[in-house]
Amino acid sequence: MSDEPGSTAVADPPPHVPSHAGDSSTTVGDRIRFALRGIGQTLITAGMVILLFVVYEVYITNVFAHRQQVKVHSALEKEWAQGKDPLALPGGGSVGIPIGDGIANVYIPRFGKDFAFTVVEGTDDASLQKGPGHYVGTALPGGTGNFAVAGHRVGKGEPFLNLDRLKTGDTVIVETKTTWFVYVVKGAKGDINALDADGVPGREIVSPSDGNVILPVPNHPATQPTEKLMTMTTCHPKFTATQRMIVHALLNPKLTAARSGSRMPATIDALYGKAGA
């Protein structure tokens, strides 16, 4: 074509572009490889979503739960400092305690001095996001019957992550405004799963629907309670909710001590030196 300005010459026709209509160059193998690439990309994306979900459940929820645990712990300590006791109710029952409020602190020497959680009232999802939750209607700390507490095992604060490490004879300390209660894990020496003299084992694995484990006398519906028990429940195995791990403990009045101030008495502190055997 002419490059002169004002030239009336027409542009050269574009080169012929071959049509692919009816092109048979795409083989069956090409189509299979294309499909496999699509499947692979989908699987990678799904894997990333699952990985992010696991990170959120295991780590991020712990951050949120820790913040809420600090709040309920601070609120309970403030109440105690002001002379208020959420457990000092007419008749000694738990009716009337606001759901989600702190009622006591729990310590387990086998897990070290870093293990300390405020127990809240209620076992609904919102309450268990804050910390271990007291089953409404079960006994209060130190009361005759069964003081039953639930806690997450993985994520959301995971207070009962290592509940499976407890052994017969291990102590569980429950601090209220007035008392340091000390419970001792039941079972036979060397076999935490064995039935104790009262027919209650130290540990058992049950289905999530088995509510008998938090009865006043666990697994004995028609029996009047005479002992002061504590039951801790959590999911089992780790990372699943198909079953429940249950640990039962009995109050030891000889180890229990009055509380005056926030400092742990020497007799209670000494329990840490006996843990880990």
Protein Blocks (a to p, Z undefined) as FASTA:
>chain_A
ZZbehiabdcddddddddfehiakbcfklmmmmmmmmmmmmmmmmmmmmmmmmmmmmmmm
mmmmmmmmmmmmmmmmmmmmnopafklcghhiaehiaghiafbdcddfknojklccddde
djbfklmmnoccddehiacehiacjddddddfegjhiamlmmmmpcehiacddddfkbcc
ddddeddehiakbccfkopafbdcddfklmklmgmbghilkbccfbdcddddddddehia
kbccdddddddfklpccdedjbdcfklmmmmmmgoZZ
